[in-house]
């Protein structure tokens, strides 16, 4: 028997409903990449609380789409806030991003991962755990890996390790980076869910569900028929974005923006 090429073995593309619904019995808020901006996370959670109260009683689910750490100044504090959310609200869920992946390896003392961690904003994360930036610059990768292993609390490591690869609700699929086109959602690899970029962003056709993701920075919400990107570069722009969903309604909430971003069904 002739083996079929990989592209023919892939599942045929499926299209989410024209009016996707998250379900009529819940309200969902998903937050994009925080990257150490604990100040913006606090502001956005207040905006979400006010929005939720104004819309009336309904179970409210909160999903953080990963990359809580690196680049911004307060990664340790963001993790502490996230841990408190998890302790006090059973409807909060956390998706693991590529920066969490590197953070976990660095915090366990893996030297090669620490090199990547340092290159992509890890020095700011180490500073949030008490490492003077001048000392960090003077360290080689092995020294920094040792410092991380000795100074990142085990409770933080265990908490981040428990993050999910994806969350599925109604006609929506919440993930950090995206999905590999043509592959069933249940068969996606964690690497693609946390790292994919162009192949996913440039794909014009439908997926089984509407994909809500972060990872790839856009100036504003990147809303397409098959995906919705909500990474608005908070660590450098001051704009942290959340999407709100209820039934077929969809709206956006942002820090640092006074204008109404609209709502549609």
TIRO-673112 format. One line per field, with one value per residue (C-alpha): residue number from 1; x, y, z. Coordinates in steps of 0.5 Angstrom, whole numbers. Each point is the difference from the previous one (the first is absolute). Example, Ala and Ser with C-alpha at 12.3 -4.5 7.8 and 13.67 -1.06 7.14 Angstrom:
num = 1 2
c1 = 25 2
c2 = -9 7
c3 = 16 -2
END
This chain:
num = 1 2 3 4 5 6 7 8 9 10 11 12 13 14 15 16 17 18 19 20 21 22 23 24 25 26 27 28 29 30 31 32 33 34 35 36 37 38 39 40 41 42 43 44 45 46 47 48 49 50 51 52 53 54 55 56 57 58 59 60 61 62 63 64 65 66 67 68 69 70 71 72 73 74 75 76 77 78 79 80 81 82 83 84 85 86 87 88 89 90 91 92 93 94 95 96 97 98 99 100 101 102 103 104 105 106 107 108 109 110 111 112 113 114 115 116 117 118 119 120 121 122 123 124 125 126 127 128 129 130 131 132 133 134 135 136 137 138 139 140 141 142 143 144 145 146 147 148 149 150 151 152 153 154 155 156 157 158 159 160 161 162 163 164 165 166 167 168 169 170 171 172 173 174 175 176 177 178 179 180 181 182 183 184 185 186 187 188 189 190 191 192 193 194 195 196 197 198 199 200 201 202 203 204 205 206 207 208 209 210 211 212 213 214 215 216 217 218 219 220 221 222 223 224 225 226 227 228 229 230 231 232 233 234 235 236 237 238 239 240 241 242 243 244 245 246 247 248 249 250 251 252 253 254 255 256 257 258 259 260 261 262 263 264 265
c1 = 0 3 0 -3 3 -1 -4 -5 0 -3 -7 -4 -1 -6 -4 -2 -8 -1 -3 5 -3 4 -6 -6 1 7 4 7 6 6 7 6 7 2 7 2 -5 -3 -3 -4 -3 -2 -4 -2 -3 -4 -3 -2 -3 -4 -2 -3 -4 -3 -2 -4 1 3 6 6 6 7 6 7 3 7 6 -1 8 6 1 -4 2 -4 0 0 -6 -4 1 -2 -6 -2 1 -5 -5 1 -1 -6 -4 -1 -2 7 4 7 3 8 4 7 2 -2 3 7 -1 -2 7 4 -3 2 7 0 6 -2 -7 3 4 -7 -3 5 -1 -7 -2 3 4 -6 -3 6 0 -7 3 5 6 4 0 7 2 -5 4 7 -3 1 -5 2 0 -7 -3 3 -3 -7 0 2 -4 -7 -5 -2 -7 1 3 -6 -5 2 2 -8 -2 -4 2 -7 -7 -6 -7 -6 2 7 7 4 8 6 3 -5 -1 3 -5 -3 2 -6 0 0 6 4 7 2 6 -5 -5 6 4 -3 -1 0 -3 -5 -1 0 -5 -6 -5 -4 2 -5 -1 2 7 1 7 6 8 0 -1 -4 -2 -7 -4 1 -7 -1 -5 4 4 0 7 0 8 0 7 -2 8 1 -6 -4 -6 -2 -6 -6 -5 -7 -5 -7 -4 1 2 7 4 7 2 7 5 2 -6 -6 -4 -5 2 -7 -4 -3 -3
c2 = 0 7 4 7 6 4 6 -6 -3 6 1 4 7 2 6 3 2 7 2 -3 0 -2 -2 3 -2 4 6 -1 5 -1 4 0 0 4 0 2 6 -1 7 -1 -7 3 6 -5 -4 6 1 -7 0 6 -2 -7 4 4 -6 -3 -7 -5 -5 3 -4 4 -3 3 -2 -1 4 3 1 3 7 4 2 -4 -8 -3 5 -2 -7 1 4 -6 -5 4 0 -7 -1 5 -2 -7 3 2 -4 2 -2 -2 5 -1 5 -4 -6 3 3 -7 -3 6 -1 -7 2 -2 4 0 2 6 2 1 3 5 2 1 4 -5 5 4 -6 -1 7 -1 -6 5 -1 7 1 2 -7 -4 4 -3 -7 -5 -5 -5 5 3 -7 -2 7 -2 -7 3 6 -1 -3 -7 2 4 -5 -5 5 2 -8 -1 5 -3 -1 3 1 -2 4 -1 2 3 -3 4 -1 4 1 -4 -7 -3 0 -6 -4 -2 5 -7 -2 7 -1 5 3 2 3 4 2 0 6 2 -7 1 8 -1 -5 2 -5 -3 -4 -4 6 7 0 6 1 4 -1 5 7 5 7 -1 -6 -5 -2 -5 -5 -6 3 6 2 4 1 8 0 2 0 6 3 0 -3 -6 -3 -5 -3 -1 -5 -2 -4 2 7 3 6 2 4 3 4 7 1 4 -1 -5 -6 -3 -6 -4 -7
c3 = 0 -2 6 -1 1 7 -3 -3 7 3 2 -5 2 4 1 7 0 -4 7 5 7 7 3 3 7 1 -1 -2 0 -3 1 -4 1 6 0 7 0 7 0 -6 2 6 -4 -5 5 3 -7 -1 7 -1 -7 3 5 -5 -4 5 4 -4 2 -3 -2 -1 -4 0 -7 2 0 7 1 -3 -3 5 7 4 -2 7 2 -6 2 8 -3 -4 5 5 -6 0 7 0 -6 -3 -7 -1 -5 -3 -6 -1 -5 -3 6 5 -3 0 7 3 -3 2 7 0 -2 -7 -3 -7 1 5 -6 -4 6 1 -7 0 6 6 3 2 3 4 2 3 4 3 -5 -1 -8 1 3 -5 -6 3 1 -5 -2 5 6 -2 -1 7 3 -3 3 7 0 -4 5 -1 1 -6 -4 2 -1 -7 -2 1 -6 -5 -8 -2 3 -4 1 -5 -7 2 2 4 -1 1 -7 -5 -3 -6 -6 -2 6 5 6 5 -4 0 3 6 -4 -5 5 3 -5 -7 -4 -7 -3 5 -1 -7 -1 -3 1 6 6 4 4 1 2 6 1 2 -2 -6 1 -3 1 1 1 -6 -2 -6 -2 3 5 5 3 6 1 0 3 7 2 -5 -2 7 -3 3 -4 2 -4 3 -3 2 -5 -7 3 0 3 2 6 0 5 -2 -5 1 -6 -1 -4 -1 0 -5 -1
END
